[in-house]
Amino acid sequence: MLTNERTLLSVVVELKTANRLWERFLLALEEMLNSFELSLSVIGRELEQMKEVQFARNTNRSVLGSMNDFVFLIRDQMQIDPGASLHKINWMLSTVPCGPLEMRSPEEETRRICLELNRNVNVGE
């Protein structure tokens, strides 16, 4: 599970081989952003900015707490629906109200930030 610190948007991907993790993550993220009905230009801009990435251990206790909550939700979902797809799990996680986001969901926060950044880019062009 990879989690954005600012929006708490979490994407669960299979870890078959570590060398393809980022590729699978980007595909799953693109699918999630498309399901949020963001414009293709916003999605493209977000994916473009993720071409260079650095992995690090998370030390933000609030994010770690949210990630732990998400793990419990995933376990519950898998008991209810053992055949649940990763997309279904990712979608479920994106709709959970989160205390650190003032009870907004990661989807709502992601949409808000993406649209805000898109407005700022359009103003600067």
N, C-alpha and C positions, 0 to 999 in steps of 0.2 A: 504494500500500500504506500503510495506516494501522496503526500498531503501538502497543499499550499498553505504557507503560514498565514498569509493575509486573509484568504477567503475560506480556509478549511476545506476547500474542494479536495476530495480524496478520490484517487483512482486506483483500483485494485487490478493488478495484472498478474498473469502467471509468470513464475520465475523458472522457466525451463532451462534457459542458459543465460547467464549474466550478460553476455555480449550482445544480446538482442533485447534486453530489458527496456532501454530507452526507446527503441523503435516501437515496441509493443505499447509502451506508455503513450507515445505521441499519437498512435492510432486510436487508442482508447480515449484519450483526451479530446481528439478531434470529434469522435463520435459523441462524446458528452456535450461539447460546445455546440455541435449541430442540434442536439436535442433541446438545448436552451433557446433555440431559434435566434441565435445571433447571426449577423450578416456574414457572408463569406469573407468580406474584407477584414472584419474584426477577427474572425477565426484565423485567417491567414496571417494577420499581423501578430497574433499571439503565438502561433506555431513558429513563425519566423524568429521571434525573439527567444525561442527555446532551443535554438540550434546549438548554442554553446551553454553548457550547464556544468555545474560543479556539485557533486554530492557531498553532504556533510551530515554528521550526527546532529539530530535535533536536540537542542537544549532548552527550548521554550516550554516551560512546564504547562502552560495553558494548552498549547498545541498537543503536547504529549497526552494530557488528560482527554482531550477530544479524540485523539487517535485511539486511546484505550476504550473510550465509549463506543467508537465505531467498530472496534473488534468485537465487542459484546453484541452489537447489533448484527454484525455479519454472522456470528455464531447462531444467534436466534433465527435469522433469516434462513440459514442453511438447515436448521432443524425443521422449520415450517415447510421449506421448499428445497429439498436436497439437490434438485436439478437446476436451481436458479443460475442463470447466466451471469457472467461478470458484469455485463451491461446492466442487468436488472439490479445487481448489488450496488453498482456505482450510482445508478439513478436513485436508489433508496437512500444511500448515504448523502446524496446531494440535496435531498429534500428535508433532512432532519433539522429542526430548529436548534441553534447552538447558542449557549449562554455568552461565550466570548464575542459573538456577533450580534449581541442584543436581541437574541431569539430570532434572528433572520437565519435562513438556510444558506448553506454554501452556494446553492444555485442562485439565490437572490443576490448574494454578495458578489458572486462572479459576474453576473449580468450587470449589476450596478457599476462595478469597477471597469469592466470592458467597455460599457457604453460611455462612461465618463472619459476614459482614455481615448476612445474613438472621437468624441467631441473635441478634446484638446488637440488631437492630431489634425482634425479637419479645420480647426480654427487656424492652426499654424501653417497650413498649406496655401 
